[in-house]
Amino acid sequence: MADSDDKPVIEPFPDKEGTGWHVIIRYPHGHERRIDGFASRGDAVDWIVENGSQLDEWPDRSDPAQSDPS
């Protein structure tokens, strides 16, 4: 079973320019992913609620059993 520290952290942020919002997903091994295109903070939070449980922990690249097949 994975520790809670192995789970990604997902947070909404306002765009620096304009009025939009984006979501940042921070994986425990340092990788970040940005999801753009939200009109409001509420839209970004709704996306997190709807999709957050579908995110797996980021694979440990040092473990060949977890390497990305692509």
FITINU-141699 format. One record per residue: x, y, z of N, C-alpha, C, O in turn; residue in three letters. Coordinates in steps of 0.02 Angstrom, whole numbers, padded with zeros to 5 digits, always signed. Layout:
FITINU-141699
XYZXYZXYZXYZALA...
END
This chain:
FITINU-141699
+00042-00059+00000+00000+00000+00000+00044+00062+00000+00095+00064+00035MET+00025+00112-00039+00065+00173-00045+00053+00219+00014-00003+00223+00040ALA+00104+00255+00035+00097+00306+00087+00062+00366+00058+00061+00375-00003ASP+00032+00407+00102-00002+00467+00077+00048+00514+00044+00029+00554+00001SER+00113+00509+00062+00164+00551+00031+00176+00531-00042+00205+00570-00080ASP+00153+00472-00063+00162+00448-00131+00105+00471-00177+00106+00455-00236ASP+00057+00507-00151+00000+00530-00190+00016+00599-00220+00051+00639-00189LYS-00009+00612-00280+00001+00679-00308-00038+00732-00269-00090+00717-00239PRO-00013+00793-00270-00048+00850-00241-00077+00889-00298-00043+00905-00347VAL-00142+00906-00294-00177+00940-00348-00206+01005-00322-00244+01005-00273ILE-00188+01061-00355-00212+01126-00331-00230+01172-00389-00197+01169-00442GLU-00282+01214-00381-00298+01264-00431-00259+01328-00420-00245+01347-00363PRO-00241+01362-00475-00205+01425-00471-00233+01473-00524-00253+01450-00578PHE-00235+01538-00509-00255+01586-00561-00198+01594-00611-00139+01591-00594PRO-00217+01604-00675-00167+01619-00726-00135+01686-00711-00169+01731-00685ASP-00071+01694-00727-00037+01758-00715-00064+01812-00760-00066+01871-00742LYS-00085+01793-00820-00113+01841-00867-00185+01820-00882-00200+01761-00889GLU-00228+01869-00886-00298+01854-00901-00337+01835-00839-00315+01846-00782GLY-00395+01806-00849-00439+01790-00793-00449+01715-00784-00490+01695-00743THR-00413+01674-00821-00423+01602-00817-00387+01570-00758-00352+01603-00719GLY-00397+01505-00752-00368+01465-00699-00337+01403-00730-00354+01383-00785TRP-00291+01372-00692-00261+01309-00712-00252+01265-00650-00256+01289-00594HIS-00240+01202-00662-00229+01154-00608-00157+01128-00614-00134+01112-00668VAL-00123+01126-00558-00056+01097-00555-00060+01031-00517-00088+01027-00462ILE-00032+00979-00547-00027+00914-00515+00047+00904-00499+00089+00902-00544ILE+00063+00897-00436+00133+00886-00414+00140+00814-00391+00108+00792-00343ARG+00182+00777-00427+00194+00707-00410+00251+00703-00359+00295+00747-00358TYR+00253+00652-00317+00301+00648-00263+00374+00645-00284+00418+00659-00244PRO+00388+00626-00346+00458+00621-00368+00481+00683-00405+00532+00682-00439HIS+00442+00739-00398+00464+00802-00425+00433+00823-00491+00440+00881-00511GLY+00398+00779-00525+00367+00797-00589+00304+00838-00576+00268+00826-00528HIS+00291+00887-00619+00230+00926-00616+00195+00924-00683+00226+00918-00735GLU+00129+00927-00680+00088+00930-00740+00039+00988-00732+00010+00997-00679ARG+00030+01026-00785-00015+01083-00784-00074+01069-00830-00065+01048-00888ARG-00134+01081-00805-00195+01074-00845-00224+01144-00852-00245+01175-00802ILE-00226+01170-00913-00251+01238-00927-00324+01237-00949-00353+01185-00963ASP-00353+01297-00951-00416+01306-00985-00478+01312-00942-00533+01300-00965GLY-00470+01330-00879-00528+01337-00835-00548+01410-00831-00506+01454-00823PHE-00613+01423-00837-00638+01492-00836-00640+01522-00766-00636+01582-00758ALA-00646+01478-00716-00651+01503-00647-00619+01454-00599-00603+01397-00617SER-00609+01477-00537-00582+01432-00486-00630+01374-00475-00608+01317-00465ARG-00694+01389-00476-00745+01336-00467-00739+01282-00520-00746+01223-00505GLY-00727+01301-00583-00719+01252-00637-00658+01208-00624-00659+01148-00634ASP-00603+01240-00601-00542+01202-00587-00553+01154-00529-00532+01096-00532ALA-00587+01177-00476-00601+01133-00419-00648+01076-00440-00639+01019-00419VAL-00697+01091-00482-00742+01038-00507-00702+00985-00544-00715+00925-00536ASP-00654+01006-00585-00612+00958-00621-00573+00915-00573-00567+00854-00582TRP-00545+00946-00520-00507+00909-00470-00552+00857-00436-00532+00799-00428ILE-00612+00877-00417-00659+00831-00384-00677+00773-00430-00679+00715-00408VAL-00689+00788-00493-00710+00736-00541-00653+00690-00562-00664+00632-00577GLU-00591+00716-00565-00536+00678-00593-00481+00659-00544-00439+00616-00559ASN-00479+00690-00486-00425+00680-00439-00417+00608-00417-00360+00585-00408GLY-00471+00572-00409-00466+00502-00386-00441+00456-00441-00422+00399-00427SER-00440+00479-00503-00417+00438-00559-00342+00443-00570-00314+00405-00609GLN-00310+00490-00535-00238+00499-00543-00202+00447-00502-00214+00440-00442LEU-00157+00412-00534-00115+00365-00498-00053+00402-00474-00038+00457-00497ASP-00019+00371-00426+00045+00401-00407+00091+00399-00466+00086+00354-00509GLU+00136+00446-00471+00184+00449-00526+00231+00389-00520+00257+00377-00466TRP+00242+00352-00574+00285+00294-00569+00356+00312-00549+00383+00363-00570PRO+00386+00269-00508+00456+00278-00488+00500+00257-00547+00504+00198-00563ASP+00532+00305-00580+00571+00290-00641+00631+00246-00627+00660+00217-00673ARG+00651+00239-00563+00707+00195-00548+00685+00122-00543+00728+00078-00539SER+00620+00110-00542+00593+00042-00537+00571+00020-00606+00521+00045-00632ASP+00607-00028-00638+00589-00050-00706+00518-00078-00710+00488-00076-00764PRO+00492-00104-00656+00424-00131-00657+00371-00076-00665+00314-00090-00684ALA+00390-00014-00649+00343+00042-00654+00358+00089-00713+00327+00141-00718GLN+00405+00071-00755+00424+00116-00809+00368+00123-00860+00327+00078-00869SER+00366+00181-00892+00316+00197-00942+00330+00158-01005+00385+00162-01032ASP+00281+00119-01030+00293+00077-01089+00299+00116-01154+00320+00088-01204PRO+00281+00180-01155+00282+00219-01218+00351+00242-01236+00360+00275-01287SER
END
